[in-house]
Amino acid sequence: MTVYFIGAGPGDPELITVKGQRLIRTCPVIIYAGSLVPLAVLEGHQAVQVTNSAELHLEQIIELIKAAHAQGQDVARVHSGDPSLYGAIGEQIRHLRELGIP
């Protein structure tokens, strides 16, 4: 199980990396920032669980990821822009490292 942090860029589905598009199509769990990421970015997904994180707190997002980890499911964590520059993503990565979730 792996959590993939995917930057959706400015929101145009044609501007996401090829790898990002592939992960969105193949990961069974998608958590996306719905207030910033248009649904068009998620087109073609086959996920069994798709969650809009816009109204969720950090702890709730971590719980979703922990549940996926317990089931051995990869997670596509989709956010606008570059996830390495978005502060909340850094918090999520730190929590996941503490939990031993890759």
C-alpha positions, 0 to 999 in steps of 0.5 A: 500500500502506498499513498501517492500525492498528486498535484493537479496543477491549475486544474486542467486535466490535460496538464497533469503528469502522465504518471498522475493520470495513471495513478488516478485511473488505477488507485482504488482510493482517491482523496481529492481537495474538491474545493480546488480540484475540478471533477474533470481531473478525476475522469476515468477513475476506477476507484471504489472510494472517492472522497472530497476532503474539502470539509475534512480535518487532518485527523479525518484524512489520516483516518481514511488513509489508515483504513485504506492501509489496513486493507492494502489499498493504494491511495491517490491524494490529489491536490491543486498545484504542486503538493510539495509546496502545499503546507497541509500536504507536509503535515499529512506526510509527517503523520503518515511517516510517524504511522509507518505508512509509505 
